[in-house]
Amino acid sequence: MPKPPTSDTVDLLVIGGGTAGLVGAHTAATLGARTMLVEQDRTGGDCLWTGCVPSKAVLAAATAAADARGTGRLGVGTGEVTVDFARVRAHVESAIATIQPKDSPASLTAAGVRVVLGTAVLTGSDTALVDGRPVRFRAALLATGAAPLVPPIEGLGTVDALTSETLWDLEELPRRLVVLGGGPIGCELGQAFARLGAEVTVVDGSDRVLGPEDADAAALVAAALRRDGVELRLGAEGTRVEPGLLHLDDGSSVPFDRLLVAVGRRPRTSDLGLDAAGVELDEHGAVAVDDSLRTSNPRVWAAGDVTGKPYFTHVSGMHGSIAAGNAVLGLRRTVDPVVPRVTYTSPEVASVGVSPAEARERGLTVRRVAHSSVDRAVAEGVTEGFTSLVTDGRRRLVGGVVVGPRAGETLGELTLAVRKGLTTADLAGTTHAYPTYNDALVDAAVKDVRARFARPVVRGVLRAFVAVRGRLLDRR
């Protein structure tokens, strides 16, 4: 027999109030589902409180300082540039406070979501304890996110190491900051704090920063970091920490006043009652889901960082919407494989789809335009960077990399082109505003189209056509 509904039966139980949970709850409520969202800390998640918002706010302050120091190249004098770290912190806190109402319990309640600030533990395939009270759900969405990964380095726990979550509690700018990890978080924050006036050292076991990104892009970022005063200790890993000193496996050591650990993240899956609900984890400790974000329990879906899929807010939001729609409507929508990503260093690195390195291995075509030939870049005196497009045998765009100012803005058009299977001719034939940094995208597309017409067979056909048409016109 069907289980009778009770006052605590919901159509969708959402566990976690970060981006995936917020979007999922809003989606479900909009679709008419009785939706309950449970958050044990504060709604908004990492993105609002310790990730995207505060990091981009501090990057804005750091960029302002760097730009002020560099105005001499344009003939503008500003005098000595000073940084008031207390006011930088105030700017960060203001940005959070301004955005927070959109992610608040009040906003959720206004949308028709029942919000519980407390804990939720699954107790069966369709039941949970929410703050100790039993709740039956027709479907559930796990959206508990991920936490900073802390490596097992001897002595690390004795020095009050910072992570991307606790960094924002700093009241003073560290004189010497050592960053463990040369990935996007380490590079972004390392560059930012160097521009604000700290002596920064980035340590990474790889032989270059931004390991998964295009090698040329990573090289440009490394050069920019060094210009901003960041010391890069690459190819070396931390082995032991003592107060004020990080020892490396190459026998050297690096002094610090504060140590920031930025080596990755791990899904938050503990204390959720996953075993009781029959929800399995994958080999990496993330909640295992299929392409529709359904778990091994057919009543339970998962979205966001807890699934181990790319740790991006835009992925969490999109997946939260897909999972909630599937859960309450019985749909089988699948996740989009085209995922853009941006590292917000200066220069920015924006990528999507097939990388140039992978393209060369697969025999695909790569067209690259250096920003030294882009008029807007020349006019602003910021010519370091490039745009590369990857096309398949039918000239369809399948990937690309943009390195330079506002690269993330250009990536939007490129991502849409890749997702929709547009060709370089589609881009080249679209009127774009001039002058913009986006010109490089168009120039690369034009370069590809012209290369196609430059092939001997094509040129021969075109010349014959032009000759025939010319003779026809002469007869008129």
KAQUIDA-V874981 format. One record per residue. N is the residue number from 1. PHI is phi in radians with two decimals (NA if undefined). NEAR is the number of other ideal C-beta (glycine too) atoms within 12 Angstrom. Layout:
n:N phi:PHI near:NEAR
n:N phi:PHI near:NEAR
This chain:
n:1 phi:NA near:3
n:2 phi:-1.10 near:8
n:3 phi:-1.33 near:14
n:4 phi:-1.20 near:8
n:5 phi:-1.21 near:15
n:6 phi:-2.19 near:14
n:7 phi:-1.12 near:13
n:8 phi:-1.97 near:21
n:9 phi:-1.76 near:24
n:10 phi:-2.18 near:39
n:11 phi:-1.30 near:33
n:12 phi:-2.44 near:48
n:13 phi:-1.77 near:48
n:14 phi:-1.83 near:53
n:15 phi:-1.89 near:50
n:16 phi:2.07 near:46
n:17 phi:-1.97 near:44
n:18 phi:-1.47 near:45
n:19 phi:-1.01 near:43
n:20 phi:-1.07 near:51
n:21 phi:-1.18 near:53
n:22 phi:-1.08 near:45
n:23 phi:-1.14 near:42
n:24 phi:-1.07 near:51
n:25 phi:-1.15 near:52
n:26 phi:-1.05 near:35
n:27 phi:-1.07 near:41
n:28 phi:-1.09 near:44
n:29 phi:-1.12 near:31
n:30 phi:-1.09 near:21
n:31 phi:-1.42 near:26
n:32 phi:1.61 near:16
n:33 phi:-1.44 near:35
n:34 phi:-1.28 near:28
n:35 phi:-2.12 near:40
n:36 phi:-2.11 near:42
n:37 phi:-1.99 near:51
n:38 phi:-2.02 near:42
n:39 phi:-2.35 near:37
n:40 phi:-1.51 near:26
n:41 phi:-2.06 near:24
n:42 phi:-2.64 near:21
n:43 phi:-1.19 near:39
n:44 phi:2.08 near:33
n:45 phi:1.15 near:43
n:46 phi:-1.03 near:42
n:47 phi:-0.97 near:39
n:48 phi:-1.29 near:37
n:49 phi:-1.64 near:34
n:50 phi:-2.37 near:34
n:51 phi:-2.08 near:39
n:52 phi:-0.93 near:35
n:53 phi:-1.16 near:31
n:54 phi:-1.14 near:37
n:55 phi:-1.17 near:38
n:56 phi:-1.27 near:28
n:57 phi:-1.19 near:32
n:58 phi:-1.25 near:42
n:59 phi:-1.11 near:38
n:60 phi:-1.09 near:25
n:61 phi:-1.13 near:33
n:62 phi:-1.12 near:39
n:63 phi:-1.14 near:30
n:64 phi:-1.07 near:26
n:65 phi:-1.13 near:34
n:66 phi:-1.13 near:32
n:67 phi:-1.12 near:25
n:68 phi:-1.11 near:23
n:69 phi:-1.20 near:26
n:70 phi:-1.73 near:24
n:71 phi:-1.19 near:18
n:72 phi:-1.02 near:14
n:73 phi:-1.15 near:16
n:74 phi:-1.81 near:14
n:75 phi:1.46 near:9
n:76 phi:-2.01 near:13
n:77 phi:-1.75 near:13
n:78 phi:-2.11 near:18
n:79 phi:1.36 near:10
n:80 phi:-1.21 near:10
n:81 phi:-1.72 near:21
n:82 phi:-2.06 near:16
n:83 phi:-2.13 near:27
n:84 phi:-1.76 near:17
n:85 phi:-1.11 near:25
n:86 phi:-1.10 near:16
n:87 phi:-1.29 near:19
n:88 phi:-1.09 near:34
n:89 phi:-1.07 near:25
n:90 phi:-1.11 near:17
n:91 phi:-1.12 near:26
n:92 phi:-1.06 near:34
n:93 phi:-1.14 near:23
n:94 phi:-1.15 near:18
n:95 phi:-1.09 near:26
n:96 phi:-1.09 near:30
n:97 phi:-1.11 near:20
n:98 phi:-1.24 near:15
n:99 phi:-1.48 near:26
n:100 phi:-0.94 near:24
n:101 phi:-1.00 near:16
n:102 phi:-1.15 near:23
n:103 phi:-1.83 near:37
n:104 phi:-1.41 near:25
n:105 phi:-0.97 near:27
n:106 phi:-1.09 near:14
n:107 phi:-1.14 near:24
n:108 phi:-1.12 near:35
n:109 phi:-1.07 near:20
n:110 phi:-1.10 near:16
n:111 phi:-1.49 near:27
n:112 phi:1.73 near:24
n:113 phi:-1.66 near:40
n:114 phi:-1.50 near:30
n:115 phi:-1.86 near:33
n:116 phi:-2.14 near:32
n:117 phi:-1.60 near:21
n:118 phi:3.11 near:22
n:119 phi:-1.98 near:24
n:120 phi:-2.38 near:40
n:121 phi:-2.31 near:30
n:122 phi:-1.25 near:38
n:123 phi:-2.06 near:25
n:124 phi:-2.98 near:24
n:125 phi:-1.15 near:25
n:126 phi:-2.48 near:28
n:127 phi:-2.34 near:30
n:128 phi:-2.66 near:42
n:129 phi:-1.82 near:27
n:130 phi:-1.92 near:32
n:131 phi:0.93 near:19
n:132 phi:1.50 near:15
n:133 phi:-1.77 near:20
n:134 phi:-1.24 near:22
n:135 phi:-2.34 near:38
n:136 phi:-1.80 near:31
n:137 phi:-2.15 near:43
n:138 phi:-1.41 near:30
n:139 phi:-2.68 near:42
n:140 phi:-2.35 near:56
n:141 phi:-2.19 near:60
n:142 phi:-1.53 near:54
n:143 phi:-2.56 near:52
n:144 phi:-1.58 near:45
n:145 phi:1.31 near:46
n:146 phi:-2.48 near:41
n:147 phi:-2.12 near:28
n:148 phi:-1.02 near:32
n:149 phi:-1.51 near:27
n:150 phi:-1.95 near:27
n:151 phi:-1.25 near:28
n:152 phi:-1.43 near:15
n:153 phi:-1.68 near:28
n:154 phi:-0.96 near:16
n:155 phi:1.46 near:21
n:156 phi:-1.08 near:28
n:157 phi:-1.28 near:16
n:158 phi:-1.67 near:15
n:159 phi:-2.09 near:26
n:160 phi:0.92 near:22
n:161 phi:-1.13 near:32
n:162 phi:-1.55 near:32
n:163 phi:-2.25 near:35
n:164 phi:-1.12 near:38
n:165 phi:-1.53 near:28
n:166 phi:-1.73 near:21
n:167 phi:-0.97 near:37
n:168 phi:-1.33 near:27
n:169 phi:-1.53 near:18
n:170 phi:-1.04 near:26
n:171 phi:-1.74 near:14
n:172 phi:-2.29 near:19
n:173 phi:-1.22 near:31
n:174 phi:-1.10 near:30
n:175 phi:-1.26 near:19
n:176 phi:-2.22 near:25
n:177 phi:-2.06 near:41
n:178 phi:-1.85 near:46
n:179 phi:-1.95 near:47
n:180 phi:-1.52 near:44
n:181 phi:2.11 near:42
n:182 phi:-1.90 near:45
n:183 phi:-1.48 near:37
n:184 phi:-1.00 near:42
n:185 phi:-1.14 near:40
n:186 phi:-1.08 near:47
n:187 phi:-1.22 near:46
n:188 phi:-1.07 near:45
n:189 phi:-1.27 near:46
n:190 phi:-1.07 near:50
n:191 phi:-1.14 near:44
n:192 phi:-1.07 near:44
n:193 phi:-1.21 near:46
n:194 phi:-1.14 near:42
n:195 phi:-1.17 near:37
n:196 phi:-1.42 near:42
n:197 phi:2.14 near:28
n:198 phi:-1.44 near:37
n:199 phi:-1.51 near:25
n:200 phi:-2.00 near:42
n:201 phi:-2.18 near:40
n:202 phi:-1.83 near:50
n:203 phi:-2.00 near:43
n:204 phi:-2.62 near:38
n:205 phi:-1.26 near:26
n:206 phi:-1.33 near:26
n:207 phi:-1.50 near:18
n:208 phi:-2.72 near:27
n:209 phi:-1.37 near:43
n:210 phi:0.87 near:43
n:211 phi:-0.84 near:27
n:212 phi:-1.29 near:23
n:213 phi:-1.49 near:37
n:214 phi:-0.92 near:39
n:215 phi:-1.07 near:25
n:216 phi:-1.17 near:29
n:217 phi:-1.12 near:42
n:218 phi:-1.08 near:35
n:219 phi:-1.12 near:25
n:220 phi:-1.14 near:36
n:221 phi:-1.15 near:43
n:222 phi:-1.05 near:34
n:223 phi:-1.11 near:23
n:224 phi:-1.16 near:37
n:225 phi:-1.05 near:40
n:226 phi:-1.13 near:23
n:227 phi:-1.09 near:22
n:228 phi:-1.46 near:35
n:229 phi:1.68 near:27
n:230 phi:-1.38 near:39
n:231 phi:-1.56 near:29
n:232 phi:-1.79 near:37
n:233 phi:-1.94 near:36
n:234 phi:-1.74 near:29
n:235 phi:1.25 near:18
n:236 phi:-2.42 near:27
n:237 phi:-2.10 near:26
n:238 phi:-1.25 near:39
n:239 phi:-2.02 near:25
n:240 phi:-2.73 near:22
n:241 phi:-2.15 near:32
n:242 phi:-2.28 near:21
n:243 phi:-0.87 near:18
n:244 phi:1.43 near:21
n:245 phi:-2.59 near:23
n:246 phi:-1.89 near:40
n:247 phi:-1.64 near:27
n:248 phi:-1.88 near:26
n:249 phi:-1.32 near:18
n:250 phi:-1.61 near:17
n:251 phi:1.63 near:10
n:252 phi:-1.62 near:19
n:253 phi:-2.52 near:22
n:254 phi:-2.25 near:33
n:255 phi:-1.37 near:23
n:256 phi:-2.67 near:36
n:257 phi:-1.71 near:26
n:258 phi:-2.39 near:35
n:259 phi:-2.09 near:43
n:260 phi:-1.88 near:44
n:261 phi:-1.71 near:39
n:262 phi:-2.44 near:39
n:263 phi:-1.92 near:33
n:264 phi:2.36 near:28
n:265 phi:-2.39 near:34
n:266 phi:-2.32 near:24
n:267 phi:-1.08 near:35
n:268 phi:-1.56 near:36
n:269 phi:-2.22 near:34
n:270 phi:-1.35 near:18
n:271 phi:1.08 near:16
n:272 phi:-1.83 near:35
n:273 phi:1.27 near:27
n:274 phi:-1.10 near:35
n:275 phi:-1.08 near:19
n:276 phi:-1.11 near:19
n:277 phi:-1.62 near:34
n:278 phi:1.26 near:23
n:279 phi:-1.74 near:35
n:280 phi:-1.64 near:22
n:281 phi:-1.79 near:26
n:282 phi:-1.54 near:20
n:283 phi:-1.17 near:8
n:284 phi:-1.76 near:19
n:285 phi:1.50 near:22
n:286 phi:-1.65 near:31
n:287 phi:-1.16 near:46
n:288 phi:-1.35 near:29
n:289 phi:-2.33 near:37
n:290 phi:-1.59 near:25
n:291 phi:-1.18 near:19
n:292 phi:-1.74 near:25
n:293 phi:1.26 near:41
n:294 phi:-1.56 near:34
n:295 phi:-1.57 near:36
n:296 phi:-1.19 near:22
n:297 phi:-1.63 near:33
n:298 phi:-1.11 near:22
n:299 phi:-1.65 near:33
n:300 phi:-2.10 near:44
n:301 phi:-2.02 near:53
n:302 phi:-2.51 near:54
n:303 phi:-2.64 near:54
n:304 phi:1.55 near:51
n:305 phi:-1.09 near:43
n:306 phi:-1.12 near:50
n:307 phi:-1.51 near:44
n:308 phi:1.35 near:29
n:309 phi:-1.28 near:35
n:310 phi:-0.76 near:28
n:311 phi:-1.37 near:37
n:312 phi:-2.19 near:30
n:313 phi:-1.06 near:36
n:314 phi:-1.17 near:29
n:315 phi:-1.22 near:33
n:316 phi:-1.03 near:43
n:317 phi:-1.12 near:30
n:318 phi:-1.11 near:33
n:319 phi:-1.20 near:47
n:320 phi:-1.06 near:46
n:321 phi:-1.16 near:37
n:322 phi:-1.09 near:38
n:323 phi:-1.10 near:50
n:324 phi:-1.15 near:46
n:325 phi:-1.07 near:34
n:326 phi:-1.11 near:37
n:327 phi:-1.18 near:45
n:328 phi:-1.61 near:33
n:329 phi:-1.88 near:24
n:330 phi:1.29 near:18
n:331 phi:-1.42 near:20
n:332 phi:-2.28 near:18
n:333 phi:-1.11 near:24
n:334 phi:-1.91 near:18
n:335 phi:-1.28 near:30
n:336 phi:-1.38 near:24
n:337 phi:-1.31 near:19
n:338 phi:-1.50 near:28
n:339 phi:-2.13 near:25
n:340 phi:-1.37 near:36
n:341 phi:-2.54 near:35
n:342 phi:-2.38 near:37
n:343 phi:-1.79 near:42
n:344 phi:-1.60 near:35
n:345 phi:-1.37 near:48
n:346 phi:-2.08 near:39
n:347 phi:-1.37 near:44
n:348 phi:-1.25 near:41
n:349 phi:-2.13 near:45
n:350 phi:-2.12 near:41
n:351 phi:-2.43 near:42
n:352 phi:-2.73 near:40
n:353 phi:1.18 near:35
n:354 phi:-1.19 near:31
n:355 phi:-1.39 near:29
n:356 phi:-0.99 near:33
n:357 phi:-1.13 near:23
n:358 phi:-1.12 near:22
n:359 phi:-1.07 near:27
n:360 phi:-1.14 near:18
n:361 phi:-1.14 near:12
n:362 phi:-1.64 near:18
n:363 phi:1.32 near:13
n:364 phi:-1.50 near:28
n:365 phi:-1.66 near:32
n:366 phi:-2.11 near:35
n:367 phi:-1.99 near:35
n:368 phi:-2.19 near:33
n:369 phi:-2.17 near:34
n:370 phi:-1.33 near:23
n:371 phi:-1.26 near:39
n:372 phi:-1.16 near:20
n:373 phi:-1.82 near:21
n:374 phi:-1.64 near:35
n:375 phi:-1.04 near:20
n:376 phi:-1.13 near:28
n:377 phi:-1.12 near:33
n:378 phi:-1.12 near:19
n:379 phi:-1.10 near:17
n:380 phi:-1.61 near:23
n:381 phi:1.23 near:20
n:382 phi:-2.22 near:28
n:383 phi:-1.77 near:25
n:384 phi:-1.32 near:27
n:385 phi:2.40 near:41
n:386 phi:-2.82 near:37
n:387 phi:-2.24 near:50
n:388 phi:-2.11 near:49
n:389 phi:-2.01 near:50
n:390 phi:-2.00 near:39
n:391 phi:-2.20 near:41
n:392 phi:-1.59 near:24
n:393 phi:-1.15 near:14
n:394 phi:-1.80 near:17
n:395 phi:1.19 near:28
n:396 phi:-1.42 near:28
n:397 phi:-1.29 near:40
n:398 phi:-2.15 near:35
n:399 phi:3.08 near:40
n:400 phi:3.07 near:52
n:401 phi:-2.38 near:50
n:402 phi:-2.20 near:48
n:403 phi:-2.20 near:47
n:404 phi:2.70 near:42
n:405 phi:-1.04 near:33
n:406 phi:0.98 near:30
n:407 phi:-1.04 near:44
n:408 phi:-1.10 near:33
n:409 phi:-1.27 near:21
n:410 phi:-1.12 near:46
n:411 phi:-1.09 near:39
n:412 phi:-1.04 near:23
n:413 phi:-1.13 near:35
n:414 phi:-1.16 near:43
n:415 phi:-1.10 near:32
n:416 phi:-1.09 near:23
n:417 phi:-1.10 near:36
n:418 phi:-1.15 near:35
n:419 phi:-1.13 near:23
n:420 phi:-1.64 near:17
n:421 phi:1.17 near:18
n:422 phi:-1.26 near:28
n:423 phi:-1.78 near:26
n:424 phi:-1.11 near:38
n:425 phi:-1.14 near:23
n:426 phi:-1.09 near:27
n:427 phi:-1.19 near:37
n:428 phi:-1.12 near:30
n:429 phi:-1.56 near:14
n:430 phi:-1.74 near:19
n:431 phi:-1.23 near:9
n:432 phi:-2.00 near:21
n:433 phi:-1.14 near:13
n:434 phi:-2.27 near:15
n:435 phi:-1.67 near:19
n:436 phi:-2.46 near:25
n:437 phi:-1.14 near:39
n:438 phi:-1.14 near:36
n:439 phi:-0.97 near:30
n:440 phi:-1.10 near:46
n:441 phi:-1.11 near:48
n:442 phi:-1.17 near:36
n:443 phi:-1.07 near:36
n:444 phi:-1.15 near:39
n:445 phi:-1.16 near:40
n:446 phi:-1.08 near:27
n:447 phi:-1.03 near:29
n:448 phi:-1.20 near:37
n:449 phi:-1.10 near:26
n:450 phi:-1.14 near:18
n:451 phi:-1.12 near:23
n:452 phi:-1.15 near:26
n:453 phi:-1.27 near:22
n:454 phi:-1.44 near:14
n:455 phi:-1.12 near:14
n:456 phi:-0.91 near:11
n:457 phi:-1.12 near:12
n:458 phi:-1.15 near:16
n:459 phi:-1.10 near:16
n:460 phi:-1.10 near:14
n:461 phi:-1.11 near:15
n:462 phi:-1.12 near:17
n:463 phi:-1.10 near:15
n:464 phi:-1.12 near:14
n:465 phi:-1.11 near:15
n:466 phi:-1.09 near:14
n:467 phi:-1.12 near:14
n:468 phi:-1.11 near:14
n:469 phi:-1.13 near:14
n:470 phi:-1.09 near:13
n:471 phi:-1.15 near:12
n:472 phi:-1.12 near:11
n:473 phi:-1.19 near:10
n:474 phi:-1.15 near:9
n:475 phi:-1.38 near:8
n:476 phi:-1.35 near:7
